[in-house]
Amino acid sequence: MATKPERRAAELLREHGITAPAVDAGALAEALGISVQYERLADDMSGVLLVEGGTAKVAINDSHHRNRQRFTLAHEIGHVLLHAGEDGLFVDRRFFRNEWSSKGELREEIEANAFAASLLMPRRFVAQCIEPGAGITDLDVFRLATRFEVSEQAMTLRLVKLGFIEPD
Ligand SMILES: [Zn+2]
């Protein structure tokens, strides 16, 4: 069974008629009425999301690699669709650090990351790019990452998650 973040990401792609990589996270944010700015943020900050009076504003760290900026934006879209029912501030630092103050916040971060991975690397799109039965080499991962405009690390994690490669 697909998880809620995975389903919500698939719905969003369907609603906007997106059928192939690379998924344009910026265009989706715009379509959702989320204002996005690229600016200088502290080095360990990926992005900030502010939801106020039903309006969402995102700031992305413009000094990070473009692929990381895309992932951060997809992560913030996840917060908007999954968590920002009411006003709130989400400050995203380097992923997977144990610095969130409560279990609830950690769960939201994990969900936003799952949403981002599902949005940028949907199972169906990845499956279409992989030859069934053939092993996946490092070069394949590089090619997939290039095609999906994500980091090789993000693509590797996704391929493991989807069961296309064995975890180390
Ligand atoms: Zn977050």
Backbone and ligand atoms as CSV (ligand in chain L), in Angstrom:
chain,resi,resn,atom,element,x,y,z
A,1,MET,N,N,0.847,-1.215,0.000
A,1,MET,CA,C,0.000,0.000,0.000
A,1,MET,C,C,0.871,1.249,0.000
A,2,ALA,N,N,0.473,2.163,-0.868
A,2,ALA,CA,C,1.204,3.441,-0.876
A,2,ALA,C,C,0.873,4.228,0.388
A,3,THR,N,N,1.849,4.943,0.879
A,3,THR,CA,C,1.639,5.773,2.065
A,3,THR,C,C,0.915,7.059,1.664
A,4,LYS,N,N,0.451,7.792,2.678
A,4,LYS,CA,C,-0.283,9.028,2.404
A,4,LYS,C,C,0.560,10.055,1.619
A,5,PRO,N,N,1.819,10.307,2.018
A,5,PRO,CA,C,2.613,11.248,1.219
A,5,PRO,C,C,2.768,10.795,-0.236
A,6,GLU,N,N,2.975,9.495,-0.422
A,6,GLU,CA,C,3.131,8.926,-1.760
A,6,GLU,C,C,1.852,9.129,-2.594
A,7,ARG,N,N,0.710,8.860,-1.975
A,7,ARG,CA,C,-0.574,9.034,-2.680
A,7,ARG,C,C,-0.821,10.493,-3.028
A,8,ARG,N,N,-0.542,11.368,-2.079
A,8,ARG,CA,C,-0.802,12.802,-2.306
A,8,ARG,C,C,0.083,13.334,-3.437
A,9,ALA,N,N,1.335,12.866,-3.487
A,9,ALA,CA,C,2.248,13.286,-4.554
A,9,ALA,C,C,1.738,12.784,-5.910
A,10,ALA,N,N,1.279,11.538,-5.942
A,10,ALA,CA,C,0.766,10.963,-7.199
A,10,ALA,C,C,-0.473,11.731,-7.675
A,11,GLU,N,N,-1.335,12.098,-6.724
A,11,GLU,CA,C,-2.530,12.892,-7.060
A,11,GLU,C,C,-2.151,14.226,-7.678
A,12,LEU,N,N,-1.178,14.872,-7.060
A,12,LEU,CA,C,-0.763,16.193,-7.545
A,12,LEU,C,C,-0.235,16.097,-8.980
A,13,LEU,N,N,0.552,15.069,-9.248
A,13,LEU,CA,C,1.083,14.878,-10.601
A,13,LEU,C,C,-0.053,14.641,-11.593
A,14,ARG,N,N,-1.023,13.835,-11.166
A,14,ARG,CA,C,-2.169,13.535,-12.027
A,14,ARG,C,C,-2.974,14.801,-12.303
A,15,GLU,N,N,-3.255,15.549,-11.236
A,15,GLU,CA,C,-4.042,16.784,-11.381
A,15,GLU,C,C,-3.403,17.743,-12.378
A,16,HIS,N,N,-2.087,17.700,-12.484
A,16,HIS,CA,C,-1.400,18.657,-13.352
A,16,HIS,C,C,-0.878,18.012,-14.627
A,17,GLY,N,N,-1.319,16.805,-14.885
A,17,GLY,CA,C,-0.998,16.148,-16.156
A,17,GLY,C,C,0.487,15.908,-16.374
A,18,ILE,N,N,1.207,15.690,-15.289
A,18,ILE,CA,C,2.652,15.448,-15.419
A,18,ILE,C,C,2.881,13.945,-15.546
A,19,THR,N,N,3.520,13.555,-16.642
A,19,THR,CA,C,3.646,12.126,-16.929
A,19,THR,C,C,5.086,11.654,-17.120
A,20,ALA,N,N,6.033,12.567,-17.040
A,20,ALA,CA,C,7.426,12.170,-17.276
A,20,ALA,C,C,8.376,13.069,-16.479
A,21,PRO,N,N,9.582,12.554,-16.175
A,21,PRO,CA,C,10.577,13.398,-15.510
A,21,PRO,C,C,11.179,14.385,-16.516
A,22,ALA,N,N,11.820,15.444,-16.058
A,22,ALA,CA,C,11.966,15.849,-14.671
A,22,ALA,C,C,10.750,16.667,-14.239
A,23,VAL,N,N,10.246,16.369,-13.043
A,23,VAL,CA,C,9.074,17.079,-12.526
A,23,VAL,C,C,9.477,18.508,-12.158
A,24,ASP,N,N,8.713,19.472,-12.669
A,24,ASP,CA,C,9.008,20.888,-12.436
A,24,ASP,C,C,8.347,21.343,-11.125
A,25,ALA,N,N,9.119,21.250,-10.034
A,25,ALA,CA,C,8.571,21.590,-8.711
A,25,ALA,C,C,8.183,23.067,-8.644
A,26,GLY,N,N,8.939,23.909,-9.327
A,26,GLY,CA,C,8.646,25.344,-9.329
A,26,GLY,C,C,7.291,25.643,-9.952
A,27,ALA,N,N,7.010,24.985,-11.073
A,27,ALA,CA,C,5.723,25.198,-11.751
A,27,ALA,C,C,4.571,24.690,-10.889
A,28,LEU,N,N,4.785,23.583,-10.188
A,28,LEU,CA,C,3.733,23.046,-9.308
A,28,LEU,C,C,3.474,23.992,-8.147
A,29,ALA,N,N,4.548,24.543,-7.573
A,29,ALA,CA,C,4.386,25.502,-6.472
A,29,ALA,C,C,3.572,26.695,-6.955
A,30,GLU,N,N,3.903,27.180,-8.137
A,30,GLU,CA,C,3.195,28.326,-8.696
A,30,GLU,C,C,1.716,27.991,-8.895
A,31,ALA,N,N,1.463,26.801,-9.443
A,31,ALA,CA,C,0.072,26.379,-9.688
A,31,ALA,C,C,-0.713,26.283,-8.378
A,32,LEU,N,N,-0.015,25.981,-7.288
A,32,LEU,CA,C,-0.666,25.855,-5.984
A,32,LEU,C,C,-0.756,27.202,-5.257
A,33,GLY,N,N,-0.259,28.248,-5.892
A,33,GLY,CA,C,-0.317,29.574,-5.278
A,33,GLY,C,C,0.707,29.782,-4.183
A,34,ILE,N,N,1.757,28.953,-4.192
A,34,ILE,CA,C,2.829,29.100,-3.194
A,34,ILE,C,C,3.872,30.054,-3.769
A,35,SER,N,N,4.175,31.116,-3.042
A,35,SER,CA,C,5.196,32.030,-3.557
A,35,SER,C,C,6.566,31.530,-3.126
A,36,VAL,N,N,7.502,31.522,-4.059
A,36,VAL,CA,C,8.825,30.950,-3.820
A,36,VAL,C,C,9.891,32.001,-4.080
A,37,GLN,N,N,10.788,32.146,-3.124
A,37,GLN,CA,C,11.919,33.043,-3.302
A,37,GLN,C,C,13.199,32.287,-3.035
A,38,TYR,N,N,14.207,32.622,-3.820
A,38,TYR,CA,C,15.529,32.023,-3.637
A,38,TYR,C,C,16.404,33.082,-3.014
A,39,GLU,N,N,16.909,32.783,-1.846
A,39,GLU,CA,C,17.684,33.802,-1.166
A,39,GLU,C,C,18.794,33.208,-0.319
A,40,ARG,N,N,19.619,34.116,0.218
A,40,ARG,CA,C,20.726,33.686,1.056
A,40,ARG,C,C,20.173,33.294,2.426
A,41,LEU,N,N,20.404,32.050,2.826
A,41,LEU,CA,C,20.002,31.581,4.153
A,41,LEU,C,C,21.252,31.011,4.829
A,42,ALA,N,N,21.187,30.829,6.115
A,42,ALA,CA,C,22.296,30.176,6.824
A,42,ALA,C,C,22.624,28.869,6.122
A,43,ASP,N,N,23.905,28.515,6.098
A,43,ASP,CA,C,24.362,27.400,5.284
A,43,ASP,C,C,23.653,26.083,5.593
A,44,ASP,N,N,23.309,25.871,6.876
A,44,ASP,CA,C,22.676,24.593,7.227
A,44,ASP,C,C,21.159,24.635,7.030
A,45,MET,N,N,20.639,25.743,6.541
A,45,MET,CA,C,19.195,25.833,6.310
A,45,MET,C,C,18.872,25.566,4.851
A,46,SER,N,N,17.975,24.608,4.626
A,46,SER,CA,C,17.580,24.290,3.252
A,46,SER,C,C,16.476,25.214,2.785
A,47,GLY,N,N,15.512,25.432,3.671
A,47,GLY,CA,C,14.376,26.257,3.273
A,47,GLY,C,C,13.516,26.617,4.465
A,48,VAL,N,N,12.674,27.591,4.234
A,48,VAL,CA,C,11.738,28.053,5.255
A,48,VAL,C,C,10.367,28.172,4.605
A,49,LEU,N,N,9.359,27.709,5.323
A,49,LEU,CA,C,7.983,27.832,4.839
A,49,LEU,C,C,7.177,28.592,5.885
A,50,LEU,N,N,6.491,29.624,5.416
A,50,LEU,CA,C,5.623,30.396,6.306
A,50,LEU,C,C,4.208,30.341,5.741
A,51,VAL,N,N,3.285,29.853,6.563
A,51,VAL,CA,C,1.873,29.827,6.160
A,51,VAL,C,C,1.131,30.800,7.058
A,52,GLU,N,N,0.500,31.768,6.427
A,52,GLU,CA,C,-0.132,32.851,7.164
A,52,GLU,C,C,-1.416,33.236,6.451
A,53,GLY,N,N,-2.514,33.173,7.163
A,53,GLY,CA,C,-3.783,33.558,6.565
A,53,GLY,C,C,-4.079,32.814,5.268
A,54,GLY,N,N,-3.717,31.531,5.253
A,54,GLY,CA,C,-4.001,30.721,4.075
A,54,GLY,C,C,-3.030,30.925,2.923
A,55,THR,N,N,-2.024,31.774,3.106
A,55,THR,CA,C,-1.036,31.999,2.039
A,55,THR,C,C,0.288,31.365,2.435
A,56,ALA,N,N,0.880,30.640,1.489
A,56,ALA,CA,C,2.149,29.972,1.760
A,56,ALA,C,C,3.286,30.671,1.032
A,57,LYS,N,N,4.350,30.933,1.789
A,57,LYS,CA,C,5.550,31.547,1.209
A,57,LYS,C,C,6.743,30.671,1.557
A,58,VAL,N,N,7.544,30.398,0.542
A,58,VAL,CA,C,8.719,29.552,0.745
A,58,VAL,C,C,9.969,30.336,0.401
A,59,ALA,N,N,10.994,30.190,1.207
A,59,ALA,CA,C,12.325,30.701,0.862
A,59,ALA,C,C,13.258,29.501,0.752
A,60,ILE,N,N,14.016,29.464,-0.330
A,60,ILE,CA,C,14.947,28.361,-0.577
A,60,ILE,C,C,16.364,28.919,-0.546
A,61,ASN,N,N,17.278,28.151,0.046
A,61,ASN,CA,C,18.677,28.570,0.115
A,61,ASN,C,C,19.298,28.546,-1.284
A,62,ASP,N,N,19.620,29.747,-1.804
A,62,ASP,CA,C,20.084,29.821,-3.200
A,62,ASP,C,C,21.551,29.430,-3.367
A,63,SER,N,N,22.234,29.157,-2.247
A,63,SER,CA,C,23.638,28.744,-2.406
A,63,SER,C,C,23.771,27.222,-2.505
A,64,HIS,N,N,22.681,26.507,-2.292
A,64,HIS,CA,C,22.753,25.050,-2.406
A,64,HIS,C,C,22.650,24.609,-3.861
A,65,HIS,N,N,23.095,23.377,-4.104
A,65,HIS,CA,C,23.022,22.818,-5.459
A,65,HIS,C,C,21.580,22.837,-5.961
A,66,ARG,N,N,21.436,23.071,-7.255
A,66,ARG,CA,C,20.110,23.183,-7.851
A,66,ARG,C,C,19.228,21.956,-7.547
A,67,ASN,N,N,19.824,20.761,-7.580
A,67,ASN,CA,C,19.025,19.559,-7.302
A,67,ASN,C,C,18.518,19.548,-5.863
A,68,ARG,N,N,19.368,20.040,-4.963
A,68,ARG,CA,C,18.954,20.093,-3.556
A,68,ARG,C,C,17.842,21.130,-3.376
A,69,GLN,N,N,17.958,22.249,-4.095
A,69,GLN,CA,C,16.905,23.268,-4.034
A,69,GLN,C,C,15.569,22.694,-4.511
A,70,ARG,N,N,15.610,21.884,-5.561
A,70,ARG,CA,C,14.387,21.244,-6.066
A,70,ARG,C,C,13.779,20.323,-5.007
A,71,PHE,N,N,14.655,19.561,-4.343
A,71,PHE,CA,C,14.157,18.630,-3.330
A,71,PHE,C,C,13.557,19.405,-2.157
A,72,THR,N,N,14.240,20.484,-1.766
A,72,THR,CA,C,13.727,21.313,-0.668
A,72,THR,C,C,12.360,21.890,-1.032
A,73,LEU,N,N,12.228,22.398,-2.248
A,73,LEU,CA,C,10.941,22.971,-2.652
A,73,LEU,C,C,9.847,21.894,-2.629
A,74,ALA,N,N,10.174,20.706,-3.131
A,74,ALA,CA,C,9.195,19.611,-3.119
A,74,ALA,C,C,8.815,19.250,-1.676
A,75,HIS,N,N,9.803,19.288,-0.782
A,75,HIS,CA,C,9.581,19.022,0.653
A,75,HIS,C,C,8.625,20.073,1.234
A,76,GLU,N,N,8.831,21.335,0.889
A,76,GLU,CA,C,7.960,22.396,1.422
A,76,GLU,C,C,6.540,22.262,0.853
A,77,ILE,N,N,6.425,21.888,-0.408
A,77,ILE,CA,C,5.098,21.644,-0.997
A,77,ILE,C,C,4.400,20.537,-0.198
A,78,GLY,N,N,5.188,19.537,0.204
A,78,GLY,CA,C,4.646,18.461,1.031
A,78,GLY,C,C,4.079,18.987,2.339
A,79,HIS,N,N,4.819,19.878,2.997
A,79,HIS,CA,C,4.312,20.474,4.237
A,79,HIS,C,C,2.998,21.215,3.973
A,80,VAL,N,N,2.957,21.965,2.865
A,80,VAL,CA,C,1.745,22.737,2.563
A,80,VAL,C,C,0.551,21.792,2.385
A,81,LEU,N,N,0.749,20.724,1.630
A,81,LEU,CA,C,-0.376,19.838,1.311
A,81,LEU,C,C,-0.729,18.888,2.451
A,82,LEU,N,N,0.266,18.525,3.263
A,82,LEU,CA,C,0.023,17.504,4.290
A,82,LEU,C,C,-0.142,18.068,5.694
A,83,HIS,N,N,0.503,19.204,5.968
A,83,HIS,CA,C,0.596,19.643,7.364
A,83,HIS,C,C,0.106,21.049,7.657
A,84,ALA,N,N,0.057,21.899,6.650
A,84,ALA,CA,C,-0.194,23.311,6.938
A,84,ALA,C,C,-1.675,23.644,6.890
A,85,GLY,N,N,-2.457,22.885,7.623
A,85,GLY,CA,C,-3.885,23.160,7.699
A,85,GLY,C,C,-4.154,24.496,8.351
A,86,GLU,N,N,-3.292,24.857,9.265
A,86,GLU,CA,C,-3.415,26.155,9.903
A,86,GLU,C,C,-2.088,26.880,9.755
A,87,ASP,N,N,-2.067,28.123,10.245
A,87,ASP,CA,C,-0.857,28.915,10.096
A,87,ASP,C,C,0.310,28.237,10.802
A,88,GLY,N,N,1.468,28.392,10.224
A,88,GLY,CA,C,2.623,27.789,10.856
A,88,GLY,C,C,3.915,28.183,10.178
A,89,LEU,N,N,4.995,27.896,10.857
A,89,LEU,CA,C,6.329,28.178,10.332
A,89,LEU,C,C,7.138,26.884,10.351
A,90,PHE,N,N,7.676,26.537,9.211
A,90,PHE,CA,C,8.523,25.348,9.121
A,90,PHE,C,C,9.923,25.817,8.725
A,91,VAL,N,N,10.884,25.539,9.543
A,91,VAL,CA,C,12.267,25.890,9.230
A,91,VAL,C,C,13.019,24.587,9.011
A,92,ASP,N,N,13.497,24.400,7.792
A,92,ASP,CA,C,14.133,23.125,7.473
A,92,ASP,C,C,15.634,23.244,7.412
A,93,ARG,N,N,16.249,22.533,8.294
A,93,ARG,CA,C,17.701,22.464,8.300
A,93,ARG,C,C,18.110,21.170,7.626
A,94,ARG,N,N,19.375,20.884,7.668
A,94,ARG,CA,C,19.863,19.660,7.046
A,94,ARG,C,C,18.979,18.469,7.437
A,95,PHE,N,N,18.603,17.698,6.445
A,95,PHE,CA,C,17.626,16.637,6.682
A,95,PHE,C,C,18.133,15.587,7.663
A,96,PHE,N,N,17.185,14.982,8.377
A,96,PHE,CA,C,17.462,13.831,9.230
A,96,PHE,C,C,18.369,14.130,10.411
A,97,ARG,N,N,18.347,15.362,10.876
A,97,ARG,CA,C,19.038,15.637,12.124
A,97,ARG,C,C,18.045,15.469,13.247
A,98,ASN,N,N,18.542,15.058,14.388
A,98,ASN,CA,C,17.629,14.818,15.512
A,98,ASN,C,C,17.440,16.083,16.336
A,99,GLU,N,N,17.010,17.126,15.690
A,99,GLU,CA,C,16.926,18.375,16.439
A,99,GLU,C,C,15.489,18.859,16.573
A,100,TRP,N,N,14.536,18.062,16.116
A,100,TRP,CA,C,13.157,18.493,16.232
A,100,TRP,C,C,12.676,18.297,17.660
A,101,SER,N,N,11.836,19.188,18.095
A,101,SER,CA,C,11.525,19.230,19.517
A,101,SER,C,C,10.534,18.150,19.942
A,102,SER,N,N,9.798,17.610,19.013
A,102,SER,CA,C,8.822,16.604,19.406
A,102,SER,C,C,8.725,15.508,18.346
A,103,LYS,N,N,8.155,14.401,18.746
A,103,LYS,CA,C,7.968,13.290,17.814
A,103,LYS,C,C,7.074,13.708,16.657
A,104,GLY,N,N,6.066,14.534,16.955
A,104,GLY,CA,C,5.139,14.988,15.914
A,104,GLY,C,C,5.852,15.734,14.806
A,105,GLU,N,N,6.792,16.597,15.180
A,105,GLU,CA,C,7.539,17.344,14.171
A,105,GLU,C,C,8.427,16.418,13.350
A,106,LEU,N,N,9.045,15.453,14.024
A,106,LEU,CA,C,9.906,14.523,13.306
A,106,LEU,C,C,9.076,13.739,12.281
A,107,ARG,N,N,7.884,13.321,12.674
A,107,ARG,CA,C,7.011,12.605,11.754
A,107,ARG,C,C,6.696,13.481,10.534
A,108,GLU,N,N,6.431,14.760,10.778
A,108,GLU,CA,C,6.130,15.654,9.655
A,108,GLU,C,C,7.316,15.792,8.714
A,109,GLU,N,N,8.515,15.828,9.285
A,109,GLU,CA,C,9.711,15.932,8.425
A,109,GLU,C,C,9.893,14.679,7.585
A,110,ILE,N,N,9.654,13.526,8.210
A,110,ILE,CA,C,9.788,12.268,7.467
A,110,ILE,C,C,8.744,12.209,6.354
A,111,GLU,N,N,7.531,12.656,6.672
A,111,GLU,CA,C,6.469,12.659,5.650
A,111,GLU,C,C,6.780,13.635,4.517
A,112,ALA,N,N,7.289,14.812,4.858
A,112,ALA,CA,C,7.605,15.799,3.816
A,112,ALA,C,C,8.715,15.271,2.905
A,113,ASN,N,N,9.688,14.562,3.494
A,113,ASN,CA,C,10.744,13.968,2.670
A,113,ASN,C,C,10.195,12.853,1.782
A,114,ALA,N,N,9.291,12.055,2.330
A,114,ALA,CA,C,8.681,10.980,1.534
A,114,ALA,C,C,7.863,11.585,0.390
A,115,PHE,N,N,7.167,12.680,0.686
A,115,PHE,CA,C,6.401,13.367,-0.351
A,115,PHE,C,C,7.333,13.871,-1.454
A,116,ALA,N,N,8.429,14.527,-1.045
A,116,ALA,CA,C,9.372,15.095,-2.015
A,116,ALA,C,C,9.955,14.003,-2.913
A,117,ALA,N,N,10.360,12.891,-2.306
A,117,ALA,CA,C,10.933,11.791,-3.089
A,117,ALA,C,C,9.897,11.223,-4.054
A,118,SER,N,N,8.645,11.120,-3.586
A,118,SER,CA,C,7.573,10.557,-4.424
A,118,SER,C,C,7.187,11.517,-5.534
A,119,LEU,N,N,7.292,12.821,-5.259
A,119,LEU,CA,C,6.926,13.818,-6.263
A,119,LEU,C,C,7.979,13.891,-7.371
A,120,LEU,N,N,9.239,13.906,-6.968
A,120,LEU,CA,C,10.315,14.076,-7.953
A,120,LEU,C,C,10.699,12.760,-8.619
A,121,MET,N,N,10.461,11.637,-7.909
A,121,MET,CA,C,10.824,10.316,-8.445
A,121,MET,C,C,9.662,9.348,-8.273
A,122,PRO,N,N,8.547,9.628,-8.968
A,122,PRO,CA,C,7.383,8.753,-8.805
A,122,PRO,C,C,7.718,7.317,-9.213
A,123,ARG,N,N,7.164,6.380,-8.482
A,123,ARG,CA,C,7.424,4.965,-8.750
A,123,ARG,C,C,7.249,4.623,-10.239
A,124,ARG,N,N,6.142,5.117,-10.801
A,124,ARG,CA,C,5.824,4.777,-12.189
A,124,ARG,C,C,6.885,5.315,-13.160
A,125,PHE,N,N,7.322,6.548,-12.924
A,125,PHE,CA,C,8.320,7.157,-13.816
A,125,PHE,C,C,9.647,6.406,-13.721
A,126,VAL,N,N,10.012,6.047,-12.484
A,126,VAL,CA,C,11.280,5.342,-12.285
A,126,VAL,C,C,11.209,3.974,-12.968
A,127,ALA,N,N,10.090,3.285,-12.769
A,127,ALA,CA,C,9.932,1.947,-13.354
A,127,ALA,C,C,10.041,2.003,-14.880
A,128,GLN,N,N,9.524,3.081,-15.473
A,128,GLN,CA,C,9.568,3.219,-16.931
A,128,GLN,C,C,10.995,3.387,-17.450
A,129,CYS,N,N,11.882,3.854,-16.574
A,129,CYS,CA,C,13.254,4.142,-17.001
A,129,CYS,C,C,14.209,2.991,-16.708
A,130,ILE,N,N,13.691,1.918,-16.146
A,130,ILE,CA,C,14.538,0.795,-15.744
A,130,ILE,C,C,14.171,-0.434,-16.538
A,131,GLU,N,N,15.212,-1.084,-17.061
A,131,GLU,CA,C,14.975,-2.328,-17.789
A,131,GLU,C,C,14.707,-3.438,-16.787
A,132,PRO,N,N,13.549,-4.093,-16.919
A,132,PRO,CA,C,13.230,-5.139,-15.943
A,132,PRO,C,C,14.281,-6.248,-15.976
A,133,GLY,N,N,14.655,-6.670,-14.798
A,133,GLY,CA,C,15.572,-7.806,-14.715
A,133,GLY,C,C,17.035,-7.455,-14.837
A,134,ALA,N,N,17.332,-6.278,-15.410
A,134,ALA,CA,C,18.732,-5.886,-15.548
A,134,ALA,C,C,19.212,-5.294,-14.226
A,135,GLY,N,N,20.422,-5.562,-13.866
A,135,GLY,CA,C,20.984,-4.964,-12.649
A,135,GLY,C,C,21.150,-3.467,-12.840
A,136,ILE,N,N,21.187,-2.744,-11.725
A,136,ILE,CA,C,21.371,-1.297,-11.799
A,136,ILE,C,C,22.791,-0.947,-11.389
A,137,THR,N,N,23.531,-0.362,-12.320
A,137,THR,CA,C,24.929,-0.012,-12.060
A,137,THR,C,C,25.016,1.426,-11.545
A,138,ASP,N,N,26.212,1.793,-11.096
A,138,ASP,CA,C,26.434,3.174,-10.663
A,138,ASP,C,C,26.163,4.140,-11.808
A,139,LEU,N,N,26.523,3.722,-13.011
A,139,LEU,CA,C,26.286,4.578,-14.175
A,139,LEU,C,C,24.785,4.775,-14.402
A,140,ASP,N,N,24.004,3.705,-14.197
A,140,ASP,CA,C,22.541,3.820,-14.312
A,140,ASP,C,C,21.986,4.822,-13.303
A,141,VAL,N,N,22.503,4.742,-12.073
A,141,VAL,CA,C,22.045,5.676,-11.029
A,141,VAL,C,C,22.371,7.107,-11.448
A,142,PHE,N,N,23.574,7.309,-11.979
A,142,PHE,CA,C,23.987,8.629,-12.444
A,142,PHE,C,C,23.045,9.121,-13.552
A,143,ARG,N,N,22.753,8.261,-14.499
A,143,ARG,CA,C,21.864,8.645,-15.610
A,143,ARG,C,C,20.455,8.974,-15.118
A,144,LEU,N,N,19.959,8.145,-14.213
A,144,LEU,CA,C,18.617,8.390,-13.651
A,144,LEU,C,C,18.585,9.710,-12.885
A,145,ALA,N,N,19.619,9.946,-12.073
A,145,ALA,CA,C,19.676,11.183,-11.281
A,145,ALA,C,C,19.680,12.396,-12.216
A,146,THR,N,N,20.439,12.279,-13.300
A,146,THR,CA,C,20.508,13.374,-14.280
A,146,THR,C,C,19.151,13.602,-14.915
A,147,ARG,N,N,18.497,12.534,-15.300
A,147,ARG,CA,C,17.208,12.632,-15.973
A,147,ARG,C,C,16.114,13.194,-15.054
A,148,PHE,N,N,16.158,12.787,-13.782
A,148,PHE,CA,C,15.128,13.236,-12.827
A,148,PHE,C,C,15.517,14.539,-12.126
A,149,GLU,N,N,16.758,15.001,-12.417
A,149,GLU,CA,C,17.268,16.239,-11.806
A,149,GLU,C,C,17.217,16.191,-10.280
A,150,VAL,N,N,17.769,15.109,-9.767
A,150,VAL,CA,C,17.918,14.928,-8.321
A,150,VAL,C,C,19.367,14.505,-8.068
A,151,SER,N,N,19.774,14.538,-6.799
A,151,SER,CA,C,21.139,14.087,-6.487
A,151,SER,C,C,21.208,12.568,-6.629
A,152,GLU,N,N,22.431,12.084,-6.845
A,152,GLU,CA,C,22.597,10.627,-6.927
A,152,GLU,C,C,22.237,9.972,-5.598
A,153,GLN,N,N,22.495,10.690,-4.512
A,153,GLN,CA,C,22.159,10.164,-3.186
A,153,GLN,C,C,20.641,9.998,-3.045
A,154,ALA,N,N,19.890,11.028,-3.471
A,154,ALA,CA,C,18.428,10.953,-3.387
A,154,ALA,C,C,17.902,9.825,-4.271
A,155,MET,N,N,18.496,9.689,-5.470
A,155,MET,CA,C,18.044,8.630,-6.384
A,155,MET,C,C,18.353,7.251,-5.809
A,156,THR,N,N,19.530,7.099,-5.209
A,156,THR,CA,C,19.898,5.812,-4.622
A,156,THR,C,C,18.915,5.424,-3.512
A,157,LEU,N,N,18.610,6.384,-2.631
A,157,LEU,CA,C,17.659,6.119,-1.543
A,157,LEU,C,C,16.297,5.702,-2.100
A,158,ARG,N,N,15.890,6.375,-3.162
A,158,ARG,CA,C,14.576,6.094,-3.765
A,158,ARG,C,C,14.565,4.691,-4.396
A,159,LEU,N,N,15.662,4.336,-5.056
A,159,LEU,CA,C,15.737,3.020,-5.703
A,159,LEU,C,C,15.706,1.906,-4.662
A,160,VAL,N,N,16.329,2.160,-3.521
A,160,VAL,CA,C,16.273,1.189,-2.421
A,160,VAL,C,C,14.842,1.084,-1.911
A,161,LYS,N,N,14.238,2.258,-1.680
A,161,LYS,CA,C,12.879,2.316,-1.146
A,161,LYS,C,C,11.887,1.587,-2.065
A,162,LEU,N,N,12.097,1.750,-3.363
A,162,LEU,CA,C,11.181,1.137,-4.327
A,162,LEU,C,C,11.529,-0.326,-4.596
A,163,GLY,N,N,12.627,-0.784,-3.995
A,163,GLY,CA,C,13.001,-2.196,-4.148
A,163,GLY,C,C,13.742,-2.514,-5.434
A,164,PHE,N,N,14.240,-1.481,-6.132
A,164,PHE,CA,C,14.991,-1.732,-7.366
A,164,PHE,C,C,16.432,-2.090,-7.099
A,165,ILE,N,N,16.965,-1.610,-5.966
A,165,ILE,CA,C,18.299,-2.047,-5.568
A,165,ILE,C,C,18.297,-2.448,-4.100
A,166,GLU,N,N,19.254,-3.295,-3.767
A,166,GLU,CA,C,19.392,-3.781,-2.401
A,166,GLU,C,C,20.080,-2.711,-1.571
A,167,PRO,N,N,19.652,-2.546,-0.316
A,167,PRO,CA,C,20.410,-1.620,0.536
A,167,PRO,C,C,21.803,-2.191,0.800
A,168,ASP,N,N,22.770,-1.299,1.058
A,168,ASP,CA,C,24.146,-1.719,1.351
A,168,ASP,C,C,24.215,-2.564,2.612
L,1,ZN,ZN,ZN,10.342,20.148,6.744
